[in-house]
Amino acid sequence: MFRDNLTVYLADDHTVVRKGMLRLLKTFQRVKAVQDAANGKELLALIEIAPPDAVILDLEMPVMGGVEAARLITTQYQEVKILILTMHTEAVFIHKLMDIGIHGFLSKSSGPDEVERALYSIIDKDFYKNEIVENAMRKSASMASIETTSKLSTRELEILLLICQELTPAEISERLQISEKTFFNHRTKILMKTRSRSNVGLFRFAVQRGYIELK
């Protein structure tokens, strides 16, 4: 039997996006209450007061991002379902998040119908399977033999993928809400772990490991 009167929390640092999603969630028939937060820390403060049925998390937020918040939620509030909003749909990144215990993924370009479908699916079935998940699963067999859960942390992997998209250090720092010094510290560790000497080497590493595909 499907549960009604759902409570859903939303965390996104972009006010316009967050308020738009908030209005959308309030139109869903099975949703009774919605609260929003500008980052993971604010979200956890809300959860500590009263855990919701589900949270919708943006990955890239200041103060505390979605990955760190998701780790804490899956550890401390295992009954709360998590739906991730992401621009990163690369298989290795999705697998990293699955390892944390995420219940579903949505592209930021998803329409209202898919948001509602995904929300109900993680509540009713404990997961939401869409093209993002299916693509990751299709690649999992071929990637299994090559250290995909490798030495790189989730943040390092995120930075590697952004480097491969040819974003500048300033653009990556702004997107991840970190300082350029922090970016370069991460990049130094990534270079060491991948035994690369430059961004060209990082790009080659990502292609060889199946993290990205050449078009």
Buried (B, 14 or more C-beta within 10 A) or exposed (E): EEEEEBBBBBBBBEEEBBEEBBEBBEEBEBBEBBBBBBBBBBBBEBBEEEBBBBBBBBBBBEEBBBBBBBBBBBEEBEEBBBBBBBBBBBBBBBBBBBEBBBBBBBBEEBEEEBBBBBBBBBBBEEBBEBEBBEBBBEBBEEBEEEEBEBEBBBBBBBBBBBBBEEBEBEEBBBBBBBEEEBBEEBBEBBBEBBEBEEBEEBBBBBEEBBBBEEE
